[in-house]
Amino acid sequence: MLIGEVARRSGVSARMLRHYESLGLVRPSERTGSGYREYSGDDIRRIFHIESLRSLGLSLREIGRALDEPGFAPAALVGDLIRQTRERIAAETELLTRLSRIDAAGPEGWEDVLHVVALLQALGSKSPDARQRAALSTAEQGPLPAAALVDAVLSEEDPNVAGALRWALVRADDSAALPLLAEALAAPDAAVRERAAQCLAELPDAEAATHLRHALTGPDTAVRARAAVALGNRGVPEAVPELVDMIVAGRNDTDAADALSVLADRAASAEHIATALVDRLDGPDTGAPARGRLTQALAGIPGPTATRALAGLTADEDRAVALTATYLLRLRDGER
């Protein structure tokens, strides 16, 4: 079969077939009487082998080795191709993300594009100071798209930079951040889940409170704690059971007690909270340290139920609890 026919049937151009020949990849087995290249069936099969290996991303040099070296083992080469492909996909994904962030910013000119690019580069800097400056610069230069800020804050480990990013996210006032943060509450990484909860806790939007309510029933204790404290400080009564659990377990118990005192501003809520604390005080599985924390939490709850509970605890068999209750009751009496 002559080169033109091979090119037509194989889809490989005559120019590429000549290039393969110059590299020694495919040498036509015969020549016609007029000197034209003539490819045999084996030659054509080799061409298809070459094209198949090219489709995997192998270079022509690697293809020559694969086809001609008897002892060639493909495993290592395939492993390299997998690694290179993953790196290429990661780079392309990063580029696509960056272009999406620029598009979301709605640039009106190249100056706007360059501004967004500079901020994105700064947010990805290895220097915490540079990242923090980039977050704070949104006060003067305008906010970044919320998606870019969410990506940055969910991956930020430096507490100062994270605080600046959360401030910038609140300032962005972009509803696009809420579904992204809600999705991150179920992320595989526990640190990302907690950062998402902390961001939602600082967003004043009512929809953020809805996502925090859902988080109260989730399996992650750190996320539940963030949600409960935030909701308690917003006056959401559904947070009470988790806040009481936090006090018993000693998880952020001071913040939990403060949130309960905020919730106890209304008389009905105060009685409900006091009852919940007393019930746990009397629980058979509540140890001495937990009873001490529950006693202290009662101090921030107004109303007769909390007062009666403290009065009874002054005679508690646990001396530390009794002394704490006596002290708190005196303070309570002094405030009347």
LUMNUVO-745514 format. One record per residue: residue number from 1; residue in three letters; x, z, y of N, C-alpha, C in turn. Coordinates in steps of 0.02 Angstrom, whole numbers, m for minus. Each point is the difference from the previous one (the first is absolute). Layout:
BEGIN
 num residuo   n_px   n_pz   n_py  ca_px  ca_pz  ca_py   c_px   c_pz   c_py
 NUM     ala      X      Z      Y      X      Z      Y      X      Z      Y
...
***
This chain:
BEGIN
 num residuo   n_px   n_pz   n_py  ca_px  ca_pz  ca_py   c_px   c_pz   c_py
   1     met     43      0    m59    m43      0     59     45      0     62
   2     leu    m15    m46     46     41     m6     60    m18     56     50
   3     ile     45      8     49     m6     56     46    m65     m1     39
   4     gly    m23    m60     20    m62     m2     38    m60     23    m40
   5     glu     m2    m20    m63    m55     21    m43      3     75    m14
   6     val     62     27    m10      8     72    m11    m24     38     62
   7     ala     18    m25     59    m21     34     62    m76      0      6
   8     arg    m31    m56    m17    m73     m4      6    m35     47    m48
   9     arg     25      4    m61    m34     40    m51     16     75      6
  10     ser     59     16     23     20     70      3    m16     33     66
  11     gly     m9    m40     53    m11     28     66     65     20     34
  12     val     57    m12    m31     66     14     30     25    m65     31
  13     ser     16      3     64     20    m61     34     63    m30    m30
  14     ala      8    m66     10     61    m33    m24     62     29     35
  15     arg     m9     18     63     56     30     36     21     66    m32
  16     met    m49     41    m20     16     64    m32     30    m11    m69
  17     leu    m24    m50    m36     29    m15    m66     73    m20      6
  18     arg     15    m39     53     71    m18     11     41     62     17
  19     his    m31     45     38     35     62     18     13     41    m63
  20     tyr    m49      4    m45     10     35    m63     59    m31    m39
  21     glu      3    m65      2     53    m35    m37     68     16     31
  22     ser      2      2     67     64     13     33     25     71    m15
  23     leu    m47     46    m14     19     69    m17     12      8    m75
  24     gly    m13    m52    m38      9      5    m72    m57     33    m36
  25     leu    m57      8     33    m58     33    m31    m34    m46    m50
  26     val    m10    m63     20    m32    m50    m43     40    m65      6
  27     arg     27    m22    m55     36    m64     m1    m39    m49    m45
  28     pro    m23    m54     29    m36    m49    m41     41    m20    m61
  29     ser    m32      1    m57     37    m11    m62     25    m72     m7
  30     glu    m35    m46     33     19    m71    m11     m3    m37     66
  31     arg     26    m62     m3     m4    m47     56    m27    m66    m27
  32     thr    m39    m33     40    m25    m66    m20     57    m50      7
  33     gly    m13    m61    m24     51    m53      6     17    m14     72
  34     ser    m47     14     44     13    m11     72     32     60     33
  35     gly     12     54    m38     32     59     28    m47     53     28
  36     tyr    m66    m10    m10    m48     50     25     m1     62    m46
  37     arg    m14     58     31     m6     62    m39    m61     m5    m45
  38     glu      8     23    m60    m56      1    m47     m2     69    m32
  39     tyr    m57     34      9     m8     69    m23    m34      1    m69
  40     ser     29     41    m43    m29      8    m67    m54     55      2
  41     gly    m35      8    m57    m49     54     m5     31     68     11
  42     asp     61     11    m27     34     65     11     17     10     73
  43     asp     20    m54     34     16      6     71    m62     21     40
  44     ile    m56    m30    m17    m62     16     36    m21     73    m13
  45     arg      8     21    m64    m16     70    m15     45     47     40
  46     arg     63    m18      8     46     41     39    m21      3     74
  47     ile    m25    m56     25    m24      0     70    m58     50      8
  48     phe    m46     m1    m48    m56     47      4     24     72     m8
  49     his     51     12    m40     29     67     m6     29     23     67
  50     ile     35    m47     32     30     16     66    m55     19     50
  51     glu    m52    m40      2    m54     13     47    m35     66    m15
  52     ser     m8     16    m64    m31     64    m18     42     58     24
  53     leu     66     m5     m8     44     55     21      4      4     77
  54     arg     m4    m58     32     m2      1     74    m61     36     25
  55     ser    m56     m6    m36    m62     32     21      5     76     m2
  56     leu     50     25    m39     11     73     m3     46     24     55
  57     gly     27    m46     39     44     19     55     74     m4    m16
  58     leu     18    m28    m58     71     m6    m17     32    m55     42
  59     ser     62     12     17     39    m52     34     20    m53    m51
  60     leu     21    m59     25     21    m52    m46     61     21    m40
  61     arg     44     38     32     59     24    m36    m21     47    m57
  62     glu    m48     44     13    m24     46    m52    m36    m39    m56
  63     ile    m35    m53     19    m35    m40    m50     51    m34    m46
  64     gly     55    m26     29     52    m31    m40     29     48    m51
  65     arg     12     62     21     26     50    m46    m51     15    m55
  66     ala    m63      7     21    m52     18    m49     m8    m54    m53
  67     leu      9    m63     19    m12    m54    m48     62    m18    m41
  68     asp     60     14     27     61    m26    m32     44     53    m32
  69     glu     m7     64     21     43     51    m30    m35     30    m61
  70     pro     30     m9    m60    m33     23    m61    m14     75      0
  71     gly     46     39     28     m9     72     m3    m36     29     60
  72     phe    m31    m43     41    m33     24     61    m60     43    m17
  73     ala     m2     61     28    m56     46    m11    m45      1     61
  74     pro    m63    m17     m6    m43     m4     59    m23     66     29
  75     ala      6     54    m39    m31     63     22     27     23     68
  76     ala     67      0      7     30     24     63    m21    m44     58
  77     leu     m1    m66    m11    m18    m46     53    m73      9     20
  78     val    m43      8    m49    m71     10     15     m9     66     39
  79     gly     38     51    m20     m3     63     37     21     m8     73
  80     asp     53    m40     11     21    m13     69    m54    m38     38
  81     leu    m32    m48    m33    m52    m38     33    m59     45     19
  82     ile    m16     47    m43    m55     47     15     18     41     62
  83     arg     62     26      1     22     40     57     m1    m41     64
  84     gln     27    m62     m3      3    m42     60    m71    m18     24
  85     thr    m44    m12    m48    m69    m18     19    m35     59     33
  86     arg     11     59    m27    m30     59     31     26     11     70
  87     glu     65     m9      9     29      8     66    m28    m52     49
  88     arg     m9    m61    m25    m28    m52     43    m72     15     18
  89     ile    m39     23    m49    m70     17     13     m4     57     50
  90     ala     44     50     m8      0     57     47     16    m23     71
  91     ala     49    m45      5     19    m26     66    m57    m40     31
  92     glu    m32    m42    m41    m55    m40     25    m60     44     19
  93     thr    m12     52    m41    m55     46     15     13     37     66
  94     glu     63     21      9     17     33     63    m10    m46     60
  95     leu     20    m63     m9    m10    m49     54    m74    m10     14
  96     leu    m39     m7    m53    m72    m10      8    m32     60     36
  97     thr     22     60    m19    m26     60     33     17      0     74
  98     arg     62    m17     15     21     m1     70    m39    m51     40
  99     leu    m10    m59    m28    m39    m52     35    m72     23     10
 100     ser    m28     35    m50    m68     25      7     m5     52     55
 101     arg     52     43      5      0     50     54      3    m34     68
 102     ile     40    m51      6      6    m36     64    m67    m33     16
 103     asp    m31    m31    m50    m64    m33     11    m53     50     21
 104     ala      1     60    m31    m50     52     17      8     24     71
 105     ala     61     m4     27     11     22     69    m29    m48     51
 106     gly    m19    m60    m22    m30    m49     46     46    m20     56
 107     pro     61    m21    m14     47    m17     55    m25    m61     39
 108     glu      9      4     66    m21    m55     43     58    m46     16
 109     gly     61     21    m14     58    m41     14     59     24    m41
 110     trp     55    m35      4     59     18    m39     29     67     20
 111     glu    m10     19     63     24     66     20    m36     55    m39
 112     asp    m65    m10    m10    m38     49    m39     24      1    m72
 113     val     14    m59    m28     24     m4    m69     66     37     m7
 114     leu     46    m13     46     66     32     m3     m6     76      9
 115     his    m48     22     41    m11     72     10    m22     33    m66
 116     val    m47    m31    m34    m24     28    m63     55     m1    m52
 117     val     38    m54     m3     55     m5    m48     51     56     12
 118     ala     15     12     64     49     52     17    m25     69    m22
 119     leu    m64     13     12    m28     65    m20     m1      8    m76
 120     leu    m18    m53    m35      0      3    m73     70     12    m28
 121     gln     49    m33     30     69     11    m22     22     72     14
 122     ala    m21     26     57     19     69     17    m34     49    m48
 123     leu    m62    m13    m18    m34     44    m47     32     m1    m69
 124     gly     35    m54    m16     34     m6    m64     73     20      4
 125     ser     22     26     57     70     20      8     19     58    m45
 126     lys     63      5    m17     25     56    m39      8     62     43
 127     ser     m2     m8     66      9     56     46    m67     33     16
 128     pro     m9     65    m15    m62     34     18    m14     m2     75
 129     asp     53      4     41    m10     m2     72    m29    m66     22
 130     ala     25    m54    m30    m26    m67     18    m72     m7    m21
 131     arg    m17     26    m58    m70     m4    m24    m46     41     46
 132     gln     24     59     19    m41     42     44     m9    m32     68
 133     arg     53    m29     28     m6    m34     65    m50    m58     m5
 134     ala      2    m36    m55    m46    m56     m8    m73     24     m1
 135     ala    m12     56    m34    m68     27     m3    m23     23     69
 136     leu     44     35     36    m19     26     66     m4    m55     52
 137     ser     35    m55    m10     m1    m54     50    m67    m34      5
 138     thr    m43     10    m50    m66    m30      4    m41     27     58
 139     ala     21     57     28    m36     28     58      6    m46     60
 140     glu     57    m34      7     12    m43     58     m8    m74    m17
 141     gln     18    m18    m61      2    m71    m18    m61    m23    m38
 142     gly    m47     45    m12    m59    m19    m37      6     14    m74
 143     pro    m55     18    m32      2     20    m70     13    m59    m47
 144     leu     31     16    m55     10    m49    m54    m65     m5    m40
 145     pro     m8    m53    m40    m57     m2    m45     m1     61    m44
 146     ala    m60     25    m13     m6     62    m38     31     m6    m69
 147     ala     m5    m59    m31     28     m8    m67     75     12     m1
 148     ala     35    m22     53     72     11      4     16     74      7
 149     leu    m40     35     40     11     71      9    m16     39    m64
 150     val    m52    m21    m35    m17     33    m64     56     m9    m50
 151     asp     26    m61     m6     56    m12    m46     58     46     17
 152     ala     15      5     65     58     39     22    m11     74    m14
 153     val    m58     27     17    m10     72     m7     m6     21    m73
 154     leu    m26    m43    m42     m6     18    m71     67      1    m36
 155     ser     50    m34     28     66      0    m31     50     45     36
 156     glu    m21     31     55     47     39     41     11     69    m29
 157     glu     63     18     m9     18     66    m27     22     49     54
 158     asp     23    m24     57     22     44     54    m62     28     36
 159     pro     m7     67      3    m61     29     29    m10    m16     74
 160     asn     55     m5     38     m7    m15     71    m23    m72     11
 161     val     28    m46    m39    m21    m70      5    m72     m7    m23
 162     ala    m17     35    m55    m68     m4    m26    m50     25     52
 163     gly     17     53     36    m44     25     52    m11    m50     55
 164     ala     55    m34     20     m6    m51     52    m42    m59    m23
 165     leu      7    m18    m64    m39    m56    m27    m74     18     m4
 166     arg    m16     62    m19    m70     21     m2    m30      0     70
 167     trp     40     22     49    m23     m2     70    m15    m72     20
 168     ala     44    m46    m18    m10    m71     17    m61    m28    m36
 169     leu    m12     23    m61    m57    m24    m39    m65     23     32
 170     val     m3     63     22    m59     25     34    m12    m40     64
 171     arg     54    m14     35     m5    m36     63    m22    m73    m10
 172     ala     17    m28    m59    m18    m70    m12    m75    m10     m2
 173     asp    m37     52    m21    m73     m4      0    m25    m63    m35
 174     asp     27    m13    m58    m15    m60    m37    m34     18    m65
 175     ser    m62    m22     m9    m37     18    m61     32    m30    m62
 176     ala     46    m47      9     33    m30    m59     43     51    m37
 177     ala     21     53     34     42     50    m32    m38     41    m51
 178     leu    m64     12     11    m38     46    m42     m4    m23    m73
 179     pro    m20    m62    m14     m2    m20    m71     69      0    m33
 180     leu     52    m14     38     68      0    m28     20     71    m19
 181     leu    m15     48     44     16     70    m15    m43     26    m57
 182     ala    m63    m19     m2    m43     22    m55     25    m27    m67
 183     glu     23    m62      0     27    m29    m61     63     37    m22
 184     ala     40     21     49     62     35    m15    m12     69    m30
 185     leu    m59     28      8    m16     65    m30      4     m3    m76
 186     ala     m4    m61    m28      4     m9    m73     66    m32    m20
 187     ala     50      0     44     64    m31    m16     35     36    m57
 188     pro     41    m34    m39     36     33    m55     48     54     23
 189     asp     29     m9     59     49     47     27    m36     59     34
 190     ala     15     61    m23    m33     59     28     16      9     74
 191     ala     62    m16     20     19      8     70    m40    m47     45
 192     val    m13    m61    m25    m39    m48     39    m72     25      6
 193     arg    m27     28    m53    m68     27      3     m6     55     52
 194     glu     49     45      1     m3     55     48      8    m25     72
 195     arg     43    m49     10      9    m27     67    m64    m34     24
 196     ala    m34    m34    m46    m64    m32     19    m51     52     20
 197     ala     m3     54    m38    m48     54     16     17     31     68
 198     gln     64      9     14     19     29     64    m18    m46     58
 199     cys      9    m65    m10    m20    m47     52    m75      2     12
 200     leu    m39      0    m53    m73      3      7    m21     65     34
 201     ala     36     53    m14    m16     65     30      8     m1     76
 202     glu     46    m42     24     13     m2     72    m40    m54     37
 203     leu    m34    m43    m38    m41    m50     32    m68     29     18
 204     pro    m23     m7     61    m63     31     21    m62    m38    m23
 205     asp      9    m59    m25    m57    m42    m20    m43     34    m52
 206     ala    m66     m8      6    m46     30    m48     10    m29    m70
 207     glu     21    m63     m4     11    m31    m65     59     33    m36
 208     ala     49     24     40     56     36    m30    m25     63    m36
 209     ala    m48     34     32    m28     61    m31    m36    m18    m66
 210     thr    m32    m58     m2    m33    m21    m62     50     m9    m56
 211     his     56    m32     15     52     m9    m51     29     68    m22
 212     leu      6     46     47     26     66    m17    m49     38    m44
 213     arg    m64    m10     11    m51     31    m44      9    m24    m71
 214     his     11    m65     m8     10    m28    m67     63     30    m32
 215     ala     51     11     42     63     27    m26     m7     71    m25
 216     leu    m51     36     22    m10     69    m22    m12      6    m75
 217     thr    m25    m55    m30    m15      2    m71     54    m35    m42
 218     gly     54    m20     32     53    m36    m35     44     46    m41
 219     pro     44    m29    m42     41     40    m45     63     28     32
 220     asp     20    m26     58     63     20     31    m11     62     42
 221     thr     33     55    m19    m11     64     35     26     m3     72
 222     ala     56    m35     12     27     m4     68    m47    m39     45
 223     val    m29    m54    m26    m48    m40     39    m63     41     14
 224     arg    m24     35    m51    m60     42     10     13     53     54
 225     ala     60     28     m1     16     52     50      0    m29     70
 226     arg     32    m59      8      0    m33     66    m71    m13     23
 227     ala    m40    m27    m46    m69    m17     18    m41     62     17
 228     ala      8     52    m39    m40     61     12     16     31     67
 229     val     64      6     16     18     31     64    m25    m42     58
 230     ala      8    m66     m5    m23    m44     54    m75      5      9
 231     leu    m37     m2    m56    m72      3      3    m24     69     23
 232     gly     34     53    m22    m19     66     23      8      7     75
 233     asn     54    m27     27     11      3     72    m49    m44     38
 234     arg    m32    m47    m35    m51    m41     31    m70     30    m10
 235     gly     m3     56    m34    m65     33    m10    m41    m28    m57
 236     val     33    m29    m50    m36    m29    m57     m5     52    m56
 237     pro    m59     24    m16     m7     56    m48     20    m18    m71
 238     glu      0    m65    m19     19    m19    m68     71     20    m18
 239     ala     40     16     51     69     18    m12      9     72    m25
 240     val    m52     41      5      7     72    m15     27     13    m70
 241     pro    m28    m28    m53     26     16    m67     74    m14     m9
 242     glu     22    m57     25     71    m17     m6     43     47     41
 243     leu    m23     18     59     38     46     43      7     68    m34
 244     val    m52     24    m31      3     64    m36     48     m6    m59
 245     asp     m4    m56    m36     47    m11    m56     72      1     24
 246     met     13    m29     58     68     m2     28     25     71     14
 247     ile    m44     42     26     20     70     14     16     36    m64
 248     val    m41     m9    m51     12     33    m64     66    m24    m30
 249     ala     12    m65      3     60    m29    m30     62      9     42
 250     gly     m8     20     63     58      7     45     27    m66     24
 251     arg    m43    m52      2     21    m66     25    m24     m8     72
 252     asn     48      0     46    m18     m7     71    m56     49     18
 253     asp      7     61    m25    m55     48      7    m13     20     73
 254     thr     53      2     40    m10     18     71    m41    m53     35
 255     asp     17    m65    m12    m39    m54     30    m72      1    m25
 256     ala     m8     15    m65    m67      3    m29    m41     56     32
 257     ala     30     58     10    m35     56     31    m19    m16     72
 258     asp     45    m34     36    m15    m19     69    m59    m49      2
 259     ala     m1    m47    m48    m55    m48     m2    m66     34    m16
 260     leu      2     50    m44    m61     38    m16    m25     37     62
 261     ser     45     27     40    m22     36     60    m32    m47     50
 262     val     23    m63      2    m32    m50     43    m71    m14    m26
 263     leu     m6     m8    m65    m65    m13    m30    m48     58      9
 264     ala     27     60      6    m42     60      4    m28     14     69
 265     asp      6    m47     45    m27     10     68    m75      9     m1
 266     arg    m33    m34    m47    m73      8     m4    m16     57    m49
 267     ala    m51     39     15    m16     60    m39    m14    m17    m73
 268     ala    m40    m52    m12    m17    m18    m68     62    m19    m39
 269     ser     44    m38     32     62    m20    m33     44     60    m14
 270     ala      2     47     47     42     60     m8    m22     40    m62
 271     glu    m64      7     m9    m25     38    m57     16    m37    m66
 272     his     m7    m65      1     14    m41    m60     74      6    m18
 273     ile     44     m5     50     72      3    m12     20     70    m24
 274     ala    m27     51     32     17     69    m20    m21     12    m73
 275     thr    m58    m25    m18    m23      8    m69     46    m35    m49
 276     ala     22    m60     18     45    m37    m43     66     37    m10
 277     leu     27     30     54     62     38     m5     m8     63    m42
 278     val    m57     35      9    m13     62    m38     m8    m16    m74
 279     asp    m34    m54    m15    m10    m20    m71     67    m11    m34
 280     arg     47    m30     36     66    m11    m30     40     64     m5
 281     leu    m11     46     47     33     66     m3    m19     36    m65
 282     asp    m61     m7    m19    m25     35    m59     10    m39    m65
 283     gly     29    m59      5     10    m41    m59     50     31    m48
 284     pro    m12     m7    m65     43     32    m50     70    m30     m3
 285     asp      7    m62     23     65    m34     m3     38      2     65
 286     thr    m25     37     49     32      3     66     53     55     m1
 287     gly     64    m19      6     54     48     m2      9     37     66
 288     ala     46     48      0     11     41     59     21    m40     62
 289     pro     48    m47     m5     20    m38     60    m59    m39     29
 290     ala    m42    m29    m45    m57    m38     24    m51     45     34
 291     arg    m10     60    m27    m47     47     31     24     20     69
 292     gly     65      5      8     27     17     66    m13    m56     50
 293     arg      9    m62    m22    m12    m57     45    m74     m6     17
 294     leu    m44     12    m49    m72     m3     13    m21     54     49
 295     thr     30     58     m6    m15     55     47     20    m19     71
 296     gln     59    m30      7     22    m21     66    m46    m54     28
 297     ala    m23    m46    m43    m44    m53     23    m66     27     26
 298     leu    m24     56    m29    m63     29     24      5     23     73
 299     ala     61     13     23      8     23     69    m24    m51     51
 300     gly      5    m64    m18    m20    m52     48    m73    m20     m5
 301     ile    m38     35    m43    m70    m18    m11    m45     53     32
 302     pro    m39    m18     50    m44     50     31    m62     14    m44
 303     gly    m37     51     19    m63     13    m34      1     60    m45
 304     pro    m59     24    m20     m5     62    m39     28     m5    m70
 305     thr     m5    m58    m32     25     m5    m69     75     11     m3
 306     ala     37    m32     46     73      9      2     18     72     18
 307     thr    m38     30     46     14     69     20    m11     48    m58
 308     arg    m56     m7    m36    m13     43    m57     54     m9    m54
 309     ala     21    m62    m10     51    m12    m51     66     35     19
 310     leu     19     m4     62     62     33     22     m6     76     m6
 311     ala    m59     26     16    m10     73     m5      7     22    m73
 312     gly    m28    m38    m45      6     17    m70     72     m6    m25
 313     leu     37    m47     26     69    m11    m22     47     54     24
 314     thr    m21     40     49     44     54     23     13     52    m55
 315     ala    m44      1    m49      9     47    m56     21    m37    m64
 316     asp     25    m60      8     20    m40    m58     57     34    m38
 317     glu      0     m7    m65     53     30    m41     68    m31     11
 318     asp      1    m61     26     63    m31     19     18     25     70
 319     arg     53     40      5     17     32     63     13    m51     56
 320     ala     33    m55    m17     15    m50     51    m64    m30     28
 321     val    m48    m14    m44    m65    m26     22    m36     52     43
 322     ala      1     62    m22    m35     53     38     30      9     69
 323     leu     66      1      5     32      7     66    m15    m59     45
 324     thr      2    m60    m29    m15    m60     39    m72      3     26
 325     ala    m47     18    m43    m70      3     20    m11     53     54
 326     thr     33     57     m7     m7     54     49     24    m24     68
 327     tyr     58    m32      1     29    m25     63    m46    m52     31
 328     leu    m24    m47    m40    m43    m54     26    m67     27     25
 329     leu    m25     50    m35    m64     30     21      7     36     67
 330     arg     58     33     11     12     32     64      4    m52     56
 331     leu     34    m54    m14      3    m53     51    m70    m27     15
 332     arg    m39     m6    m53    m68    m27      8    m42     48     42
 333     asp      6     65    m14    m36     51     38     21      1     73
 334     gly     65    m14     11     26      1     68    m24    m58     41
 335     glu    m21    m54    m33    m24    m59     36    m72      6     20
 336     arg    m35     49    m28    m72      6     15    m11     31     69
***
